Amino acid sequence: MSDLVFLLLIFFMLTSTLVAPSAIQLLLPSSDSRQVAHQTVTVYLNADRQLFLEEDPVDIELLKTGLTSRLAGQTEAAIVLRSDHSVPVQYIVNVIDAVEELNQQLETRYRVILATQPHRR
């Protein structure tokens, strides 16, 4: 009996590491690019045009404050922007502008990387 419980424990531990839950539902744009970036912070922009820093809802000003606190002490960082494919480009540009403003204020080199999913064939 204990062997069965132990095997189930191992099974669930292994399968739970393969699942990457995302509380914010997005349909990412498609791309043929195979580059994978080391992400420091993730910013989400959903179909309702709501911004999230990790899983916390924010506006542009709170985004700047949150990025400043989460990236304190780092001069270079990759900020992964996971935006729904239906979001107008201007909202994406607003996030990029906010990061560029931080770069100028803090003399840092934060980069915004737009997350995509592979084309379905």
N, C-alpha and C positions, 0 to 999 in steps of 0.2 A: 504494500500500500504506500509506504513512504517513497519507494522507487517511482511510482506513478506520479506522486505529487512533485517529486524532484524533477522528473522529466517535463511535466507541465510547466513548472516554474522556469526551467531553461527555455522551453519553447516560447513562452510569453515574453521572456526577457529579450530573446533574439528578434522576435517579430516586432516588438514595440520599438526597437531601435531603427527599424526600416521604415517606419511610418513618420512622416514629417507633418504634424498637424499645423494647419494655418487657420486661425480663427476668423481671418478676414477673407471672404470669398472674392477671388479675382479670376478673370479670364485674361491671361497675359497675351501680349502681342507675339506673333511668330517671327522666327529668325533662323537663318542657316548658320549663324555664328556658333562656334563651339567653345568660345572662351569662357572660363569659369573664374570669377573674381573672388578674392578673399574678402568677405564682407565683415565690416566692423559694426555697422548699424543698418537696420532695415526701416525704410519709410514706405508705407502703403498708401495708395490713392485708389479708392474703390469707385464703382460705377456711379455712386451718388455724389462723387467728387468730395468725399470726406477724407481728410488726412489722418494718418495714424503713425506715431513714432513707436516702433515695435508694435505693441497692441494697445497703446494709449491714444485716444482721440486727441488731436491738437489742431490749432490753426497755424498760420504761417509764423506768427510771433512766438507761439509756444514751441513750434518746431525748432526755431533758432535757439531758444533757451535750452530745450531738451538736448539738442545736438551739442551745444557748448558744454553742458554738464556731463554728458555721456562720453564725450571725446576729450575731456580735460587732460592736458598733458601730452596729447598726441599732435604732432605737426602734420602727419600724413594719415589719411584714413579713406576707406572706400565706403560710401553710403549707397546701398543698393535700393533703388527705387522700383518697387513692384506696383505698377499701375495697370488698372483694367484697360483692355484694348479700346473701350468705348469712350475713354476720357479724352476731351479735347487737348491738343498739344499745349495750349496756353497754361493749363494747370501744371503740366510737367515742367514747363519753363519757369513758372513761379517757384517751384521747389528748387530748381537749379539756381535761380537768381538768389534765393535765400541762402543757399550754401556758398555761393560766390561772395555774397555780402559778408558772411562769416569769415571767409578766407581773407578778405581785405581788412576786416576789423582785427582779427586775431593773428594775422600773418601766418596762415596755415595753408596747406595744400590738400584740402578735402576734395575728393572726386565723387561725382554722382554717376552711378552705373545703372542703366535701365535694364531691368530683368526681362528676359523673353523666354518663350518656350520653343522647342524645335517644331519645324513645319510638320504637319501630319501628311503622310503620303498615301 
